[in-house]
Amino acid sequence: MDVIEAMDTCTAMRYLKEDPIPKADIERLLYAATRASSPGNSQGWQFVVIDDADVKQDIGVSVAEAMAPIFANKPEGMDGVAERMYLGAEHLAKNFAKVPTWILGGSRKLYPPNAPEDVFMHSTIYPAGQNLIVAARSMNIGTCFTTFHRVAEPMIRKLCNIPQDVHLCLFVAVGYPERKFMPVKRQPMENVVHWNSF
Ligand SMILES: Cc1cc2nc3c(=O)[nH]c(=O)nc-3n(C[C@H](O)[C@H](O)[C@H](O)COP(=O)(O)O)c2cc1C
């Protein structure tokens, strides 16, 4: 698949089959992730693959408990697109343990070497995450970025033995899609692109 076509149809997949993804394919996704650029080639990223049923179960309980009040207080007057996204996010949280593989992306604060800054942790991991989701799309594997690590951090740190200096930055659901990949909906380029002058 052409890389632009993969980007164009790389929709967040919140409905995933339970079938396991072969280890070789997960390794291929992580290979793609670790081909990304990083500031000064610092490569401060770390990835934890979570596919153990017990670990997923325990993290899933933490996620579901933390997210329950958010889903219970759904904003009024959402349009169809926002409501579908909300329902999808709720489905993913409630079915955390059924997702075959979760990939946790962490980052160490090590750039610039003489005065490391938080901003470079995040700018290190997200290009890697985007490489990963586009590679997954090209392999007909669905993914969804989440922020679930933010609500289940103590449980994740304990169960996965995450060192204190590794900051949790992204958490991606990985599985075969239960729904179709669709073209992503983005605003017209003229709204966001400026040549020479804003
Ligand atoms: C940093 C980041 C955090 C996200 N967090 C969540 C999340 O917690 N739950 C979720 O269902 N989707 C999450 N998403 C997916 C976005 O909601 C989704 O990509 C966006 O709505 C556009 O939809 P599309 O990718 O299907 O076109 C996240 C995406 C990014 C980049």
The ligand as an SDF file (V2000), in Angstrom:
LIG
                    3D

 31 33  0  0  0  0  0  0  0  0999 V2000
   -2.6110   12.2300   21.5730 C   0  0  0  0  0  0  0  0  0  0  0  0
   -3.8720   11.5040   21.1810 C   0  0  0  0  0  0  0  0  0  0  0  0
   -4.6870   11.0140   22.1670 C   0  0  0  0  0  0  0  0  0  0  0  0
   -5.8510   10.2950   21.8380 C   0  0  0  0  0  0  0  0  0  0  0  0
   -6.6090    9.7590   22.8360 N   0  0  0  0  0  0  0  0  0  0  0  0
   -7.6680    8.9990   22.5230 C   0  0  0  0  0  0  0  0  0  0  0  0
   -8.3900    8.3330   23.5520 C   0  0  0  0  0  0  0  0  0  0  0  0
   -8.0610    8.4220   24.7470 O   0  0  0  0  0  0  0  0  0  0  0  0
   -9.4410    7.5510   23.1900 N   0  0  0  0  0  0  0  0  0  0  0  0
   -9.8040    7.4050   21.8880 C   0  0  0  0  0  0  0  0  0  0  0  0
  -10.7600    6.6700   21.6280 O   0  0  0  0  0  0  0  0  0  0  0  0
   -9.1460    8.0340   20.8770 N   0  0  0  0  0  0  0  0  0  0  0  0
   -8.0780    8.8100   21.1730 C   0  0  0  0  0  0  0  0  0  0  0  0
   -7.3470    9.4070   20.1480 N   0  0  0  0  0  0  0  0  0  0  0  0
   -7.7570    9.2380   18.7440 C   0  0  0  0  0  0  0  0  0  0  0  0
   -8.3940   10.5250   18.1990 C   0  0  0  0  0  0  0  0  0  0  0  0
   -9.5710   10.8010   18.9200 O   0  0  0  0  0  0  0  0  0  0  0  0
   -8.6880   10.3530   16.7020 C   0  0  0  0  0  0  0  0  0  0  0  0
   -7.5040   10.1010   16.0050 O   0  0  0  0  0  0  0  0  0  0  0  0
   -9.3480   11.6040   16.1440 C   0  0  0  0  0  0  0  0  0  0  0  0
  -10.6360   11.7440   16.6840 O   0  0  0  0  0  0  0  0  0  0  0  0
   -9.4750   11.5980   14.6330 C   0  0  0  0  0  0  0  0  0  0  0  0
  -10.1500   10.4380   14.2360 O   0  0  0  0  0  0  0  0  0  0  0  0
   -9.5480    9.5280   13.0580 P   0  0  0  0  0  0  0  0  0  0  0  0
   -8.1080    9.2820   13.4380 O   0  0  0  0  0  0  0  0  0  0  0  0
  -10.3680    8.2880   13.0640 O   0  0  0  0  0  0  0  0  0  0  0  0
   -9.6530   10.3060   11.8090 O   0  0  0  0  0  0  0  0  0  0  0  0
   -6.1880   10.1150   20.4700 C   0  0  0  0  0  0  0  0  0  0  0  0
   -5.3430   10.6310   19.4730 C   0  0  0  0  0  0  0  0  0  0  0  0
   -4.1830   11.3020   19.8240 C   0  0  0  0  0  0  0  0  0  0  0  0
   -3.2630   11.8120   18.7270 C   0  0  0  0  0  0  0  0  0  0  0  0
  1  2  1  0
  2  3  1  0
  2 30  2  0
  3  4  2  0
  4  5  1  0
  4 28  1  0
  5  6  2  0
  6  7  1  0
  6 13  1  0
  7  8  2  0
  7  9  1  0
  9 10  1  0
 10 11  2  0
 10 12  1  0
 12 13  2  0
 13 14  1  0
 14 15  1  0
 14 28  1  0
 15 16  1  0
 16 17  1  0
 16 18  1  0
 18 19  1  0
 18 20  1  0
 20 21  1  0
 20 22  1  0
 22 23  1  0
 23 24  1  0
 24 25  2  0
 24 26  1  0
 24 27  1  0
 28 29  2  0
 29 30  1  0
 30 31  1  0
M  END
$$$$
